[in-house]
Amino acid sequence: MKLIAIDMDGTLVNNNTTINEENVEAIKKAQKAGIHVVVATGRSFEEAVNPIEEAGLNLPIIAINGAQFRNKEGEIKNSITLSKETYYKVDELLNHYSMYYELYTNKGTYSNDLEMAIDIIVDIIKSANPEVTDSHAHKLADYRVKNGRIHYVEDYHDIVKDPEVEIYKLLSFSRNEKNRTDAMNDFLTFNDLAVSRSAEANLEITHRDAQKGIAVKNYADQLGIPMKEVMAIGDNYNDVSMFELAGISVAMGNAEEDIKRLCSFTTKTNDESGVAHAIHTFMRKIEVSK
């Protein structure tokens, strides 16, 4: 185990969306032992970096499901964008299925309906942490909107028409299961799209090369580390591309059963510092094998 890739929501962060001290200590122990650690998240860099820095960690970040890679200094080293031609087709389909979406760009994250912006993050929080109360999930989601991490815009096309804007991801949301399924089936006909989900009622739409697994492999290649020596830890379907490529795949205790069946090991829940438990478990195995 020479590289550990860790998801954030439902994995590295707890039910209060902060990082448990046990996880912090385990990551630092791994780093001290010469093991590289990278965060791989569906969040934008701006939303991901705060809890990481507040925990006293300094980590490279694969953001927006692999659409962007930033080094420890926060510098963009790679980005993978959707063409604007593809964006307009996706926009048309989402509108056809009456699906709300947020627009992730190099200029920030945008919403044309802030009430729906709160609903989408509540869905992510509740999917990752089913025991969290609705009121607490809404409090956390409300903070996300009010702290400026998401910007209101009346018409997304006003943003997209700017020639300097790069499109990274569309995070769509609908509680209508048929609409989500039909939209997913339509998106699967696009040759240049990857579609996954990080919660019950959303779809995450990126370029086909903007996937966590591809980004983790690219980083491992840069470090000269074979994927059989990579551990991936996550809890949801946007982590599957990591699980499929990593030599050690770890599902969180709070993950769905389908995710657990895909993985070689299941750790404790995110609120029980499951990341730390996984790191300690496999570091002990390394020590024993020596």
N, C-alpha and C positions, 0 to 999 in steps of 0.2 A: 504494500500500500504506500504509494508515493505521492498521490494526489487525491484530495477529497473535494467533491463538488456537492454543495449543500443548497437545497431550496430554502426559501424564506417562510412564506405564509403556510402555517400548519406544520412547519418543520423546525426551522431555526428560531423563529419567534414564538412566544407563548401566547396564551389567551388574551393578554393585554398588549399584544404586538410589540413586546420588548424581548430582549434576549436574556435568558436565565444565566446567572453567574456560573453554574456548572458547565453550560455550553461554552462560555467564554474561556474558562480554565482549560477545558478539554482541547479546544482549538489551539490555544497558546502552547499547550503541551505537545500537540502534534507538530506545530511549526518549529518548536524547539528541537524536536527529533528529526527535523529536516524534511517533514512532509508538507507539501504545498496544499493550501486550502483556497478554494474559490467559491464565491456565492453565485448560484444560478437561479434567477428569479424572473417571474413575469412582470415584476414592478419596473417602473422607470428607475434610472440611476438616482434621480433626485429623491424618490420615495424609499429607495433601498438603503442609501448611504447613511441616513440619519441614525436609525437604530444600531447600525454597525459601529459607527463612530462613537455613539453614546455608550456603547458597551466596552469601548477601549480597544476595539479591533481594527486592524489595518489589512484589508483584503481586496484583491481584484474582484470585479463584479461583472458577471454575465447578466445583462439586464434585458428586459423586454423579450424574454424567451429566447435569447440568442441574437436578437437584432442589433445588439450593441455590446462591445466588450471594452471595459475600462480597467486600466492597471491600478495599482495601489495608490497612485497619486491622483487618480480620478481622470486621467487623460484618456480620450477616446482612441483606441488602437485599431478598432474595426467596427464597421456598421454595415448592416444589410437592409436595404429598403425595398418597399413595394413601389412599383412604377405607378405613376399617376393614372395611366390608362387602366391598370388593374384596379386601383382604388375606386375609380368612378363606377366600374362594373360591380364591385363589392358593395359600394354605397347604394347602388340601385337595387341590388338584391335584398339588402337588409331593410331598406325602406319598403320593398314589396312585401316582406314578411313582417312588417311592423315591429322590427327589432331595434331597440335603442343601442347605440354604441358610443364609445369614447375613442378619440383619435390621439394616438401617441406619435409625436414628431420630435425632430431635433430642436424645435422651439418650445416644447412643453407638451403637456397633456390637456386635451380640450373636451368639454362637454357642452351639449346644447340643451341640457335639462339637468339641473343640479339635484333635483329630488331623485331622479333616476340614478345619478352618480352615487348618491348615498345608498340606494337600493342595491347597486351592483357590488359595492364593497361589503355591505351587510351579507350578501349572498356568499361572498368569498370567505368572510370571517366565520359565518355559521357552518359552511361546508367543511372548513378546516377544523373548526372547534364547535361541534354540535352542542356541547354543554353550556356554551356562552349564552346568556339571556339575550332576548331581543333588544331590551333597553340598553344593555351594555354594548352590543354590536352596533346599534344606532349611534351611540355616543362616540365610539371609535371612528365610525364612518363619517360622522358629522365633522369631526376634527380634521379628517383628510381633506374635506372640501374647504373648510374654513382656514386651513393653514396655508392655502395658496398653492398646493400641489396639483390642483386641477383648475383650469381656467374656463370661464363661461364664454361661449361664442354662440351667436344666434344661428349662423350658417357655417358649417364646416368648409364649404367651398371657398369662403373668404380666406380661410387659412391655406387651403391646398393650392390655390391659384398663385400664391407667392412662389416665385421660382427658386427661392432659397430654402423652402420647406422640404424636408425629407420625411417620408411616411414610414414609420416602423411597425405599427400594429394597430388593428382595430379590435377593441375589446367590446364584444356585443353581449346583449342581455335580453332575455325574455322568459317569462314564466309559462309561456305557451309551448308545451313540449313538441307539439306537431310542427309549429313554425320553426323551432330550433332544429328539429330533425330534417325537415325539408330544406332548410337553408344549408345545413351541413352537407346534405347529399348534393346540392347544387355546387357548393364550393369544392367538393371533391373532384368535380370535372375540370377545375382550373389546374393547369400544369405547373403554375408558378406559386401556388399557395400551400401553406401548412396550416391545418386547423386542429386545435386541441381545446381542452377546457381545464379550468382551475377551480371550478365550482359547479354546483348542480345546474344552474340556469344560464351559464355563459358559454360563449365561444371566443377563442382567442385566434385571431387571424393574422398571420405574418407571411413573409416570403418563405418559400419551401426550404431555403438554406438557413433561415433564422429559427433554429430549433436548439434547445438546450444541449441535446446530445452532440450535435455537430459542433457547437461552440466549445463544449468541454473537450472533444477530441482535438479540435484545432489548438486549444491551449496545451493539452497534453503533448501534442506533436512538437510545439514550440519548446517545451521543457525536455523533450526526448524521453517521455514516459509512455510506455505501451499501455493501451487501455485495460489490459488484464491487471495492471497495478493501480487502477483508479477505483475509488469507492464513490458511488452516487447515493445521496440520501434525499428522499422526497416523500410526498404524500398524495400526489394527484396525477391526472392524465397528462398534464404538460411536462411531467417528469419522465414519462415513459421512454422518450428518445434517449435519455441518459441511462436509464436502467438497461436498455437493450444493448448498449455499447460498453458499459462499465464491467470490469471483472467482478466487482462486488456491488450488488444492488441492495439497498436498504430501504424498506418501507417503514414509515412511522406507525406507531401503534394506533393512531387516530385515522390512518388511511382506510379507504374502502377495501373490501375483501378482494376485489379484482386486482387492485394494485399490490396487495400483499402476496397474491398468488404469482405475480410477475417477478417478485424479488427473491433473492437468495437468503435474506435475513429480515426479520421484523424486530424493531427496537421498541422502546417505550414511546409514549405520546409526546407531543411537543410541549405540553405543560409539565411533563415529568422529565424534561431534559433528555429526550430520546436521542438527540444528536450526540450528547456527551456519552451516553450509554453505548452507542454504536462505536464511537471513536475508541473508548477505553477497551471495549470487547476485542476489537480487531488489533489494537496495539498490543494487548496482552498476548494474542495469538502470534504476533510477530516476535515478541520477546521469547515466547516458549519455543518457537521454531528455531531460534538462534541457539 
